[in-house]
Amino acid sequence: MSDQTIAFDWQAADAAHHLHPFSDHKSLHEGRVRIITGGDGVWLTDDQGRRVLDAMAGLWCVAAGYGREELVEASAAQMRALPFYNTFFKTSTRPVIALAERLAAMAPGDLNHAFFACSGSEAVDTALRMARTYWITRGKPAKRIVIGREYGYHGSTTLGAAAGGMKDMHRQGAALPDFAHIMPPYWYGRGSQMDPAEFGVHAARALEAKIAELGADNIAAFIGEPIQGAGGVIIPPATYWPEIQRICRENDILLIADEVICGFGRTGRMFGCETFGIQPDMMTLAKAITSGYAPLSAVMVGDRVAEVLINETGEFYHGFTYSGHPVSCAVALANLDIIEREDLAARAAASGEILRERLHAALDDLPIVGEIRGVGLIGAIELTADRRTRRPFEKTGRVGTICRDHCFANDLVMRAVRDTMVFAPPLIIGEAEIDDMVARARRAITATMDEVRGEMAV
Ligand SMILES: *Cc1c(COP(=O)(O)O)cnc(C)c1O
């Protein structure tokens, strides 16, 4: 870069002109926006030349790690051949056809049909529109209500935010009629009086109660993430999902698995619904589908719904200019080659075991650590004011933010959800890097504990 570029005040320009997603701009620009300039493997580089261990894989997406030349090549080759063509006008392109066929083969059960969009939010929006269209076509237009969960995250279009359970989003214009929510299967936070198996069934039965209240004839679908990611990596007990599936089937309600985070190996199997032993009617995919190298999402649709949409609905009035964008699809195909060739799902399972073992060894003696949990390479560390009673800190989110800042100071990216630290590193993370991540996490959590010790029991 030229001297002129270096002298440019990037932070000031960012503050003056850039509106960030999910940010409080005043507090954002009181500090210094960190500018990321490069990436390699699990490492980021910032404009100060510091190397940062990215234990969030970007935003849960960079499964294959940064700096994968073959994804760059796939993108460049497709751009040269055909940078764009749409799939509206009785036309298709080879990358989108190849990807649809490949996803159909990979996806569990009869999820044999793919509809493409650019983001997880759009995939969720599409799935919900499809669910309602399915019931309208079948002569049951009253079946409109979508049931989600508190702390659920289904993206930030208005439909996705309404289906999700984030109250702050609802308050800012995203509460819609015909959406309802049930409790999350959050054992640490809500179920401490029961054993996990019992609590899993209890949390699932909240769906049965909600159906009884609203009437199955008015309900289109239940949507849930196999593991709730943005809501704090809430991992349901093994009893939860089979019970949810039973209730959906008995009441003729479509089951939508939002696999935007869980999909493509994160949980140690290719898809989260395989980890939890369920067969959804639809599945939304995004994030790791391209390892974040290009924007892409998909809705996988099971035969039962697809046959109605294909044979009876007529035109489905929905789609995006970039549905099936050929460059994104080419990147996805190359990325799936990596995921399969390097067996990243099995690697996530094995690395996840190592990571949890090292976290326990490093953190169990810190009274601020209430629980360490994880499946594959997604996990969480609960911070608590009193480990025995699980008492949370006053003013939810404050201590989590303190800890996140200490992570930052230790060149480690972990995210705070309320007072829970969450992580989802690239699936290619190696053992030495796991040790490095754990050492940095210990320094950050110890510093946090020193800062808030006065508020803690003992
Ligand atoms: C990130 C996420 C979304 C939204 O995806 P975007 O690409 O940000 O629109 C939807 N569902 C889940 C489970 C997610 O984690």
PDBQT file of the ligand as one rigid body, heavy atoms in Angstrom, charges set to zero:
ROOT
HETATM    1  C1  LIG A 501     -26.831 -16.688  10.821  1.00  0.00    +0.000 C 
HETATM    2  C2  LIG A 501     -28.119 -17.402  10.909  1.00  0.00    +0.000 A 
HETATM    3  C3  LIG A 501     -29.195 -17.071  10.074  1.00  0.00    +0.000 A 
HETATM    4  C4  LIG A 501     -29.149 -15.888   9.163  1.00  0.00    +0.000 C 
HETATM    5  O1  LIG A 501     -28.184 -16.007   8.170  1.00  0.00    +0.000 OA
HETATM    6  P1  LIG A 501     -27.707 -14.672   7.414  1.00  0.00    +0.000 P 
HETATM    7  O2  LIG A 501     -26.802 -15.206   6.343  1.00  0.00    +0.000 OA
HETATM    8  O3  LIG A 501     -27.016 -13.822   8.421  1.00  0.00    +0.000 OA
HETATM    9  O4  LIG A 501     -28.918 -14.026   6.872  1.00  0.00    +0.000 OA
HETATM   10  C5  LIG A 501     -30.320 -17.853  10.137  1.00  0.00    +0.000 A 
HETATM   11  N1  LIG A 501     -30.410 -18.898  10.955  1.00  0.00    +0.000 NA
HETATM   12  C6  LIG A 501     -29.395 -19.243  11.766  1.00  0.00    +0.000 A 
HETATM   13  C7  LIG A 501     -29.539 -20.449  12.631  1.00  0.00    +0.000 C 
HETATM   14  C8  LIG A 501     -28.235 -18.498  11.794  1.00  0.00    +0.000 A 
HETATM   15  O5  LIG A 501     -27.250 -18.807  12.624  1.00  0.00    +0.000 OA
ENDROOT
TORSDOF 0
